[in-house]
Amino acid sequence: MIRSLIRNPRLTTILATLISLSIYCGQAQAASSMPTFAMTNVANGKMVDSQSLNGKVVLINFFTTW
């Protein structure tokens, strides 16, 4: 493994980046409060208010294609 890292600088760069990101991300802290928002539920068309999610774990995925 170490020999392949020495021979392949791209692999070394990728590994160093992943290690750096994991260290940096380990220091992240959650916000003390969630901003208020409202959105349409795509499954049933009803409005969802952020206040109705109080006390629940929420995962928001921002997805796009270019």
ZIVENLIN-V763461 format. One record per residue. N is the residue number from 0. RES is the residue in one small letter. PHI is phi in degrees with one decimal (none if undefined). Layout:
# ZIVENLIN-V763461
n=N res=RES phi=PHI
n=N res=RES phi=PHI
This chain:
# ZIVENLIN-V763461
n=0 res=m phi=none
n=1 res=i phi=-65.7
n=2 res=r phi=-63.1
n=3 res=s phi=-67.7
n=4 res=l phi=-66.9
n=5 res=i phi=-68.2
n=6 res=r phi=-76.6
n=7 res=n phi=-120.8
n=8 res=p phi=-64.7
n=9 res=r phi=-64.3
n=10 res=l phi=-63.1
n=11 res=t phi=-62.4
n=12 res=t phi=-64.3
n=13 res=i phi=-63.6
n=14 res=l phi=-62.8
n=15 res=a phi=-63.5
n=16 res=t phi=-65.3
n=17 res=l phi=-63.2
n=18 res=i phi=-65.2
n=19 res=s phi=-62.4
n=20 res=l phi=-64.7
n=21 res=s phi=-66.4
n=22 res=i phi=-69.6
n=23 res=y phi=-65.2
n=24 res=c phi=-69.2
n=25 res=g phi=-67.3
n=26 res=q phi=-96.1
n=27 res=a phi=-69.5
n=28 res=q phi=-124.9
n=29 res=a phi=-74.0
n=30 res=a phi=-69.5
n=31 res=s phi=-76.4
n=32 res=s phi=-148.7
n=33 res=m phi=-90.4
n=34 res=p phi=-66.0
n=35 res=t phi=-77.6
n=36 res=f phi=-157.0
n=37 res=a phi=-137.9
n=38 res=m phi=-149.7
n=39 res=t phi=-90.4
n=40 res=n phi=-74.3
n=41 res=v phi=-71.2
n=42 res=a phi=-75.7
n=43 res=n phi=-129.7
n=44 res=g phi=80.1
n=45 res=k phi=-84.3
n=46 res=m phi=-77.6
n=47 res=v phi=-115.7
n=48 res=d phi=-101.8
n=49 res=s phi=-62.6
n=50 res=q phi=-66.1
n=51 res=s phi=-73.4
n=52 res=l phi=-96.7
n=53 res=n phi=-56.1
n=54 res=g phi=86.0
n=55 res=k phi=-107.4
n=56 res=v phi=-78.8
n=57 res=v phi=-124.2
n=58 res=l phi=-113.7
n=59 res=i phi=-110.2
n=60 res=n phi=-110.7
n=61 res=f phi=-92.4
n=62 res=f phi=-117.2
n=63 res=t phi=-146.9
n=64 res=t phi=-122.0
n=65 res=w phi=-111.0
